[in-house]
Structures are given as structure tokens and as C-alpha cells.
């Protein structure tokens, strides 16, 4: 299956480099490009790609706000956003998470990392790029949180096993790692995660992590 991608990057040379890299992949198709956040919104609404590679610093509308609008649009529920930035700063990571991004990746990495990240985000299997996942979770959940736990529709529908699986998802484990930890088959672990996503109305695993910590399913 071919993964359709929209590239949202304000620097033409960087965007052209990304396009050349992705065009060389048999399973990735660059459906469109955007040089501003507003243009990115238009392209995504028009093309409904599988993945948007979104730069944080964009003219007209910054990448995080563009991401927030994409993830809030029910018509774009199948589109995942991979936030790309040159800055490994917590404020950008947290902003990307809060905006509903499905991944976060640094521009300074290897080309193969971008390709891998797009495939991972499109498949919904993993949280973020391995280089930042653990640090991100540790730092994100250590932020001051409200004394009262948030409520979330669907929590009461989770079985004890599903709550257990959700807790492991929140630590950044993949389906295969969850299966090993709970002595399940990989297919069973994947089924549990799919049911949790459906019951909680979450777009992907990133949202599951946020929900797990905000509601107290997983304690810091």
C-alpha cells in the first residue's frame, strides 16, 4: 500500500530535498506540498493524505496550530501528522503532543529516520522516533499536573486487561513488546490496542499516552 504524504515546509530547498528522498521510495507518494501553515491546511483538506510532514516554524500559521486544526477536523480523522523541527526543545515536543501530532522528529537526523518515521506514523504502530520517545514520556509526565484527574469518555468501558495494556502503551512499548510482557500473541496485543483506541475515541497511540497520564490510569 502506498503512503500519501503532504510536505509542509517553508524552505524550498529543504522541501525539495525531502521530496527527492521520498519520491525514491516505492511505498511513499508525495501528494502535495505547502510553504505556509495556511497552505498546508488547504492541501490536507483537498488531498486527505495519510501523513503530513509538518515543520514547526511556518509563516501565516505555525505548524503546531495547523496540526491542531487538522487533528480537530473529523473529516481528516485518518490523516496523521509528523512534526519536524530543528529544535529539540520540550516546549515544541509538548506543543506537538497537545496539538494531536502522531510523531515528532528532528531535522538533523539521518534520511532513513524520516522515511521510517513516516511509515511508523502511517501504520500507527509506535509512539515517536526512538531517539526521543523515552525522554519525551519521562519529561512530559513529570510536568506539574492538576490535582484532580481528568475525565475521559470510554474509560469505564475498558476491561481490566485493556487497562493493563493501556498502561504499557503509556510507557512507550510496541505491540510486540506488550505481547511479550503479558504473554500474549502479537495479534492479540494488537487487537487489544485497537479496541482501546476505539473505546476512547483516540486517533493513535500518542493520544493514548496522554489520556493514560491525564486520567490517572498510569501514575507518574
N, C-alpha and C positions, 0 to 999 in steps of 0.2 A: 504494500500500500504506500502510495506517495504522500509525503507530508507537505502540505502547502504552507508557505511562510510569507509574512509581510515584514519587510525590514524597515524599521523606523529609526533613522539615524540622520542627524543634520549635516554631517560632514560627507560630502560627495565621494571623496577618495576612500574613506573608511567603508562607506556603504558599498562602493564598487568592489572593494576587496572582499567584503562579506558575500556579496552576490557571486563573485567568481568562485569562492570557496564552496558555496552551497550548490551552485549550478553543476559542480563536478561530481555531486553525489547522485547516485541512481535513485535513491528513495526520497529526495528532497526537491521541491519545486518552489522557486521564488515567484509568488503570485503577484506581488506588488511591492512598491517602495514608497516611503514617505520621508520628507525632510523636516516636518514640523509635527508637533503633537496633534494639532487640529487635523492636519492632513492624514495622520495615522488613523484617527478615528474614522474619517471618511473612507479610507481604503479598507479598513477592517469591516465596517458596516456593509460595504459594497461586495467585498470578496469573501468574507467569513472564513478566514484561513484557520488551519489547525493551530498554528503558533504565530505569535507576534514577537519579534526580537525588538525590544523597546529600550532605547537609550534614555537615561535619566534626565540629562540636561538637553531639553529640546525647546526651540523658540515657539512662541504663541501659546503653547500649552505644555507644561513639563511632563516628562514621561510618567511620573507617578500619578498625576491627575488623569492623564489619558488612560493609564492602566485601570484606575478606579472606575472610570466611566465605561470601559469595555467590560469589566467584570460585573458591573451593576446592570448591564443590559441583558435581559432574559433571552433575547434573540441571538446573543453571542455566547450562550452557555457552553458551547463546545470548543470555544477558542481559548487557548492557554497563552499566558504572557510570560516571556522570559526577559527579565530586566537585565540590561547590560550597562555596566558603568566602569569608569577608570578609578573610581573611588571606593576603597574597601572601608567605608565608614558605617558605623552602626546605624546612624540616622537614615541612610539610604536603604540599608537592609530592612530595618523596621518599617520604613515607609513603603517599601515594596511589598512586604508581608501584609501590612494593614490595607494596602490598596487591592489586595487579592491576587498578586502575582503568583505564578506557579513555579518560578525559579529565579535565581539571582546568580549572575556570573560576571567575573571581571574581564575587561577587555584585554588585559595584559597576558592572558593565558595562551596556551597552545591552540592552534586552529582545531585540532581534534577535539578539544574540550567543548568548543561551541557546537560542533556537529553532534557530539554525544549529548550535550545538554538539550538540544532541540529534540532529539529522539526520545530522551527520557521524559521531557515535559509533555511531548505529544502522546506518549504512552501512559503517562500518569503513574509510573511505577515508583519513582523516587522523589524525595523532597527537593533537594537542591544539589548544586555541584558539590562533590565530595569534599573539596578543599575548604568549603565554608560551612557545611551542614552542621557539624558538631559544635563549632564555635558559635554559630548563629543560634542554635537551640539553647545552648548554655547561657548566652548573653541575653537573649530575648526573654527567657523565663525568669531571669534574675532581676528584671526591671521591677520597680515598685508597682504593685497591683492593687486594685480596690479591695477593701477589707471584705466586702460582700461578693460572693461568687455570681458570675453572670448566669442567666438562664438561657437555654437554647432548646428550641422545639425539636422533639425527636429523641432526646436523651432517655426519656422513660421507656422508649420502645426498644432500647438496646438490651440484649441478653447479657448475662454475666460474662460469657465468652467474648462477646463483641466488645464489652468494656475493657476486657483484658487485652484484646487485640488493639483497640484504640490507644491504650496506654503504651503499647510497644511501638505503634506508628509514631506516637508523640516523641519517642526517643530517637527517631530517625531510621528505624530498622526497615529494610526492604521486605517484600512478601516472603522471599526465600529465607531470610533471617528470622522472621516471625514464625514461619513453619518449623524451623529447626528449634527455636526456643520453646514452642508449645507442643512439639512432637506431632505436627500435622503434616499433611501433604501440601506442597506448594499451591495446588489448585484450591484446596480447602481454605488456606490462608487468604488467597486472592478473593475467594467468594465472600469471606467474612468482611474484608476491606470494602468490597463493592457494596455489600448490604449496609455497612456503616455509612458510606458516602450517601447512599440513597436515603436512609432514615434521617440523617442530619441535614440533608439538602446541601451538602458541601460539594464544591467544584472539584477538589482534588485533595491530595494528602497534606498540602501546606495548610489548607483551611482546617483539616482535622487536627493538626498540631496546635493551632491557635485555639480552637474550640476546647480541646482537651485541657489546656492550661487555664484558659479563662473561666471555665466552668468548674474547675477543681477535680475533674476526673483524674488528672495527674497532678500531684503536689510538687511544688518547686523544691 
